[in-house]
Amino acid sequence: MGNFHFQGEIPGSKSVFNRALIVKSYFPQLVLRGNSECDDVRFMREGLQHLSAKSLIDCGEGGTTFRFMALRASRQKGTHELLAAARLLQRPQQGLLDLLEQLGVVARIANQKLVMESQGWRKPSRPLQVNTSESSQYASALALNAWILDFDLEFTLVGDKVSESYFLLTLEMLRSLGMKIEETPQGFLIPSGQKINKFEWTVEPDISSTFTMAAAGALAGEAILDNFPEKSAQPDLVFLEIFKKMNVDFSVEGSRLTVKESSSLKAVDWDLFQSPDLFPVLAVLCSWAQGVSKLYGAPHLALKESHRIKKVSDLLTLVGVVHDVLPDGMIIHGNPRQAFVRGARFFPDKDHRMVMAAALMKLKGHEFHIEEPQAINKSFPEFWGMIGLTP
């Protein structure tokens, strides 16, 4: 067995935490259990504290922070300016502007910020059309902010349902907290006057980060993950099914996931349309497997914090792993006997998940320097301490 050993609990899911913080902004009596100190959650907390009739809110680099906050701020009358990193604003946002317009909000993106003039949401004359071909976050943002409305809210999802699993996570959470959400032939109906009926919510560990630490165990030693939610609406929980197909040595007993170094990893074919965040780390895992893996179904990887297909290609090229780039993923020719790289440098392009992927290559024995390792703070600032590496 390799030298890596970790036992502990992964911090709370930033996706779930940010959803819960939006709900808490409507109902301050809601008690949230769990912890997350990542940048995306920090910006959300601070932004909600600064919410007023004339808001200036910094959303940092977080897509959920920016999109959820836009709908939250637009519920209040006034002028709201949301600052965001230039790269975030370069990602597709037209679906957000279209949705705000349908709610009677005048919005534009200029000078690295979203500027909104709102009188509060106006009752639409017909069901809202929510374009999910760019992201499911617009639909999640709408539903998260449908509390205590004075009109029924009807909406329809149009376009490809990109990462629909995250919208389903939102619906499950809101229903658990008491929101009535009816499915109609056209889409969804949320009746007016919705209020919570639960005043405590526990934010479960982040499954994407859990997957990274579990992959570290599979590659280099052992990882014991405590407080593991065997059942979860987080779509990345599908990694357990991937582990089964790849012959990863793991077990789940109660709320503990144990993963041990697996010397005979098998290649896998997997559609990542609903769980694209797995791609960088899964690509590393596949690079050490015997056989040819195909990861596909996620063209939206090009629109993440970096162009993740290109950046994973850069990483695999750096360490000499043969691969073929696809428009929606990658074919990876696994090599369990990789010749270790010495003295190179890897530029993750400020992408936290690329930092994780590169770190796993280092954990296996490649020696290279990771530029801007602090990019990990976006989702998992505890990572370097848990993985036991120097970038």
N, C-alpha and C positions, 0 to 999 in steps of 0.2 A: 504494500500500500504506500502511496505517496505521503509526503510530509504535511500536506494541508489537513487541518482539523478545525472545524468550527462547530460550536454549539451555542444556540441563543435564539432570540426572537427578532424577527424582522419588523422594522417600524411600520406604522399604519399606512395603508394605501393612499397615495396622494389623490388618486381619482375619486375615491370614496370620501376622503376628508374634505376635498373642495366641494363636493356635492352637499355634504352634511353642513359645512359652514354657510352655504347659501340658505339652507333651510333654517339654520339657527339665526340668521339675520332677520327672519320674519318672526321667529319665536325664540327670544333670548332665554327663555326658561329651559330650553332643550339642553341637556347635559351630554357632552360628547366624551366618550371613554376611548383612550388610545393616544398615540403620540406620533407626530411627524414634524421634523424640523427642516424639511427640504425647502428649497427656494420657492417652488410653486405654491406650497401651502402657506409659507410665510407671506408672500405677496398677496394671497387671497385674504388672510387674516387682517393684514394692515390696510388693504384696500377697503374692506368692509367697515373698518373703523373710521375711515375718512369719507365714507359715503354721506353726502349732504345734497342740498338743493343746488350747490355749485361745486361739484366734485372735480378734483384733479387726482387721479389714481394711477399709480405705477403698477403695471401687470407683469413686468419683467419679460421672461421668455416663454411663459406658460400658455399654451393654447387653451386649455380648459379655464385657466384663471381669466384670460382675456375675454373669451366668449361667454362664460357664465357671468362674469362681472358686467359685461355690456348689457345683457338682458336684465340683470339685477338693478343696475343704475337707472336704466330706462323706465323702470316702474315708478321712479320718483320724478316729480316735476322739477325742471331746471336744466341748466347747461352742465354737461358732464364731459370731461376730457380724460380719456384712458391712454396713458403712455404705454408703449410696448417696444420691445427690441425690434430693430429694423428688419431682422430676418423673419421674425414672427409676422410682421405686417406684409412681408413679401409672399407669405403663404396665402393660399386662396381664402378670401374673406367675403366674396360677393354674396354668398348665401346668407351671411350675417346681415349685410346691408339690406338685402331684399326682405328679410324677415322683419327687421326693425321698421322698414317703410310700411309694411302691411299693418304694423301696430300703431301707425301714426307718428313714428319717431323720425325726425329729420337727422340723418347721420351721414358723415363723410370721413374718409381717411386722408389725412394730410399732415405733413411735417412730423412724421413718426408718432402719430396719435389718432385715435378715433374720437371725433367730436360729435356729440349728440345734443339735440334740442328736443326736450320731451315735455309733454303735458301729462305724463303717465300714459299707460297703454289705453288706446281707444278701442272700443268694441269693433272688430272687423265686420264688414257687411257680408262676408262669406267665409267659409273655412280657410284658415291660413294654409299656404303652400310652403312646406319646409323642405328645402332642397338638401338632400343627404348624399349627393354625389361627391361632395368635397369632404364632408365630415358628418358624423352623427352628433357632434357636439352642439350644433344649432338646435336640434330637436331636444337634446337633454337640457340645454339652457332654458328653452321655452317651458318645458314641463317643470323644472326646478323652481321657476319663478311664477307659477300659476296659483300660488297660495292666495287666499283671501281676495280674490278678484270679485268685482261687482257684476260680472257677466260670465256666461258660459263660454268656454274656450274650445273651439273645434279646430283641428288641424289635420292635414294630410301629409304624409311623407312622399316626396317625389324624387325620381332619379335613383341611381344605384345606392343601395343602403350600405355605405362604407362604414365598417366597424359597427354594424347594427347591434352587436352584442353589448356595447357600452350603453346604448340607448335602453336596451332591455334591462341592464343593471340599474339604470336610473329609475325606470318604471317600478321595478321590484322594490327598490329602496323607498320610493315615495308611497307606494301602497302600504308598505310595512309601517310607515309613519302615520298613515291614516288618510292619505289622499285617495279620493275616488276617481278612478280613471276608467272610462268606458270605451270599449272598442266598438267602432261603427263600421258600416260597409265602406266608408270613405277613409277612415283613419281612426282618430281618437277624439273623445269629448271629455273635458274636465269641467264639471259643474261649478258654478260660482260659489264663493264663500268657503273654500276648503281650509280646514284647520287640522293640526296634528292631534293625534290621540295617544301618542307615546312621548315621554319626556326624557328618555335616556337612549342613547344610541352608541353602540360599541363599533369602532372602526377597526376592521380586521387587518391583519398584516398585508403588505403590498405583495401581490402574487408575482408581478414582474420581477421585483427584486429577489423574492424567494427563489424564483427560477434561476437567477444568476448564481446565487449561493449554492443551490442544489447542483447546478452544472459544475461548479468548482469541485464539489465533492465527487461527482462522477468522473471528473478528469484527473484529480490529483490527490485524493485521500478520503476524507469523510466530512459530511455536513449533516448536523442534527438540528433541524428547524423546529423549535417549540411553538406552541400556540398556532399550529398549522390548521387552516380551515379546509377540511377535506371537501366540504360543500361550500361553494361560493359562486356568486354571480359574476365575479371577475373573469373575463373570458380567457385570460392567460392560464387559468387552472388546467386547461387542456394539455399543458406540458406533461402531466402525469401519463396521458395516453401516448404522447410522443416517447416518453421514457420507456414505456412498455415495448413499443415497436423497435426502439433502438437497443434493447437489451441492457438498459441501465439497471444496476443493482440498487433497488430502493424498497422501502417498506413504509406503510402508514399504520401507526398504532395509536388509536385515540387521537390526540391533537399533536402528535409528533411525527414528523417526516424525517426518515433517516436515509441518506444517500451515500453509497460507498463507491470507491474507485472501480470503474468497470473496464476490464482489460479487453473485452471483445465487443465493442460498440458496433452496432449494425447501421447501415445506411437507411434513410427514410425518405419517403415522398410525402409532402405535407402541404395542404392548402392553408395559407396564412391570411386569408381575406378578413377573418374576424379577429385575428390575434397577431397583427403585424409587429407589435413590439417585441415579440419573441425572436424575430429574425436575426439580429446581430449575434446574440449569444448562441442561438441554435445553429447558426452557420459555423461558429467555432467548434461546437460539439460535433457537427457533421464532418468537419475537416479532419477529425481524429478517428472517424469511424471507418470500418472496412467496407468499401464499395462506393457507389455513386448515389448521392442524395439529390433530390430535387425539391426545392422550396419555391412555391409559386403562389399566384392568386392575390398578390398585394402590390399593384402598381402605385398605390398611394404611399409606398415607402419613399418615393422620390420627393414627397412633400412634407417629410417629417423635419425634425430639427436640423438634419443634414439630408443629403441625397443618400439614404442608407444603403441602397444597392451599390452605388459607386464607392462609398466608404468601406463597405465590407469587402468589395473587390480590392480596394487598396490594401486592406489588412491582409487578405489572403495572398496577394501578390508579394507583399513584404516578406512573408514567411515561406513562400515558395509552394503554396498549395494550388494545384491546377483547378480551375473553375471556369464556368461559362456564364456570362451575364445574360439574364433574361429581362424583358421589359417589366415583368411582375415578380422577379425573384432571382434565383440562381441555381445552377447545377454545380455541385461540389464533388470533386473526385477525392474522396477521403484518403488519408495517408497516416496510419497509426505510427509510422516510423519517420516522422518529419526530421529533417536536419535542422538543428537549432541555429537561429539567426543571432549574430553578435554585433552590438554597437550601432544598431539602426535607430531610426526615429519614426514615430507614428503620429500623425496629426488627425485627431478625431473630429475636427471641424466644429468644436464646441458642442458636440452631441454626447449627452450623458450615457446613452446606451452603447455608443461606440467606445467610450472609455471602459465600460464593463467588458465588452468583447475583447478589447486589446489586453486588459488585465488578465483574462483567463489564458490568453496565449502566453503571457509572461509566467503565469502560475505553472504552466506545463514545461517551461524551460527556455523559451525564447527570451533573449535579452535585448530589449530596445527601450528607448525613452518615450514615454507618452507625453505629448505636449498638452498643455492646459488641462491637467488632471482635475482641476477644480470644477470642471463642467459637470462632474458627477453630483454636485450639490443641488442640481435642479430637482433630482428625485431621491437621492440616496447618499446624503453627506456622511453617513456612518460607514460607507463602503470600504474605504481604505483601511480603517481599523479592523473591520471584520475579515477582510481578505488577507491581511497581513503582508502587504507588499508596499514597496516604495515605487512610485510611478516612474 
